[in-house]
Amino acid sequence: MSLTPFYDDGTCTIYHGDCLAVLPEIPTVDIAVTSPPYNMGLVPGGNGRGLYAPGASTKGGRFRDGYGEHDDAMPAEDYDAWQRSVLAALWERVRLGIFYNHRPRVIHGRLQVPLGFDYGLPLRQIITWDRGTGIDVNLRHFCTRAEWIMVFATPEFALVDHAASGMGDVWRLGIETGVPDHPAPFPAALPGRCIDATGAASVVDPFMGSGSTLRAAKDRGVRAIGIELSERFCELAARRLAQESLGL
Ligand SMILES: C[S@@+](CC[C@H](N)C(=O)[O-])C[C@H]1O[C@@H](n2cnc3c(N)ncnc32)[C@H](O)[C@@H]1O
């Protein structure tokens, strides 16, 4: 397969396509930072069709068109197997490690942890990301405000200094409000911390979405590769990268 970038500015490169097809073709990078679709199809609030399925939400706004190409409502076993494949493909491409943002979900009244905690990779740590707000408000459980960042570390993984370690494993970072055209962006400060704490000189995000990881990388002069299935989000990320730095 020969890759033709959707966008390239010398620091950041975007590939429009399925990450499993693209990942084997990219060069090795220091770290991956990514947040996959969460398979929220059966979570209350999804109208039984998936919160991120096109047209599934009555909320309009950023949720109206969901993820477009990806309906986010796979059978749980298929979803877990798919995500393990992506993690395995990523592992082949990273020198230091993977920061994998996911979240616990209550589905049919039972807590489901991401991939049943079975990742097939060495898990170093789980960072709690306190978003300060959540979307699954209902009477059956407390609204989920915490997301997790699973850190899969190679033997070469190390933090840049003790101050980075002292940052701790609870990161209070507000949600991203400046990207209205994507239903689930994380704040650029999140990948920014991962890059700063590891001193990474290059990063990949296989579920790039609105390009938050690439935006954080570009602000730091760090090489970045993003992969995204939806052309609409490739265009959105390219627009974000063309803007002046926001200094986040
Ligand atoms: C949770 S969002 C990522 C949001 C991103 N962190 C941001 O800040 O905007 C997941 C993204 O994965 C994309 N996606 C779904 N399946 C994909 C695949 N097979 N390959 C690449 N991207 C995919 C979706 O279109 C969606 O934009």
Ligand as a Chemical Component Dictionary entry (heavy atoms), coordinates in Angstrom:
data_LIG
# 
_chem_comp.id                   LIG 
_chem_comp.type                 NON-POLYMER 
_chem_comp.pdbx_formal_charge   0 
_chem_comp.three_letter_code    LIG 
# 
loop_
_chem_comp_atom.comp_id 
_chem_comp_atom.atom_id 
_chem_comp_atom.alt_atom_id 
_chem_comp_atom.type_symbol 
_chem_comp_atom.charge 
_chem_comp_atom.model_Cartn_x 
_chem_comp_atom.model_Cartn_y 
_chem_comp_atom.model_Cartn_z 
_chem_comp_atom.pdbx_ordinal 
LIG C1  C1  C 0  -13.318 9.395  20.373 1  
LIG S1  S1  S 1  -13.059 9.967  18.745 2  
LIG C2  C2  C 0  -11.445 10.667 18.856 3  
LIG C3  C3  C 0  -11.488 12.105 19.260 4  
LIG C4  C4  C 0  -10.124 12.758 19.297 5  
LIG N1  N1  N 0  -9.327  12.302 20.434 6  
LIG C5  C5  C 0  -10.274 14.266 19.359 7  
LIG O1  O1  O 0  -9.759  14.896 20.274 8  
LIG O2  O2  O -1 -10.968 14.826 18.506 9  
LIG C6  C6  C 0  -12.778 8.519  17.825 10 
LIG C7  C7  C 0  -12.549 8.764  16.325 11 
LIG O3  O3  O 0  -12.193 7.533  15.691 12 
LIG C8  C8  C 0  -12.663 7.570  14.351 13 
LIG N2  N2  N 0  -12.640 6.198  13.827 14 
LIG C9  C9  C 0  -13.572 5.222  13.986 15 
LIG N3  N3  N 0  -13.159 4.083  13.397 16 
LIG C10 C10 C 0  -11.943 4.333  12.853 17 
LIG C11 C11 C 0  -10.984 3.537  12.131 18 
LIG N4  N4  N 0  -11.243 2.254  11.846 19 
LIG N5  N5  N 0  -9.824  4.110  11.741 20 
LIG C12 C12 C 0  -9.568  5.428  12.020 21 
LIG N6  N6  N 0  -10.441 6.229  12.693 22 
LIG C13 C13 C 0  -11.603 5.683  13.112 23 
LIG C14 C14 C 0  -14.036 8.211  14.489 24 
LIG O4  O4  O 0  -14.493 8.746  13.256 25 
LIG C15 C15 C 0  -13.778 9.278  15.574 26 
LIG O5  O5  O 0  -13.491 10.532 14.986 27 
# 
loop_
_chem_comp_bond.comp_id 
_chem_comp_bond.atom_id_1 
_chem_comp_bond.atom_id_2 
_chem_comp_bond.value_order 
_chem_comp_bond.pdbx_ordinal 
LIG C1  S1  SING 1  
LIG S1  C2  SING 2  
LIG S1  C6  SING 3  
LIG C2  C3  SING 4  
LIG C3  C4  SING 5  
LIG C4  N1  SING 6  
LIG C4  C5  SING 7  
LIG C5  O1  DOUB 8  
LIG C5  O2  SING 9  
LIG C6  C7  SING 10 
LIG C7  O3  SING 11 
LIG C7  C15 SING 12 
LIG O3  C8  SING 13 
LIG C8  N2  SING 14 
LIG C8  C14 SING 15 
LIG N2  C9  SING 16 
LIG N2  C13 SING 17 
LIG C9  N3  DOUB 18 
LIG N3  C10 SING 19 
LIG C10 C11 SING 20 
LIG C10 C13 DOUB 21 
LIG C11 N4  SING 22 
LIG C11 N5  DOUB 23 
LIG N5  C12 SING 24 
LIG C12 N6  DOUB 25 
LIG N6  C13 SING 26 
LIG C14 O4  SING 27 
LIG C14 C15 SING 28 
LIG C15 O5  SING 29 
# 
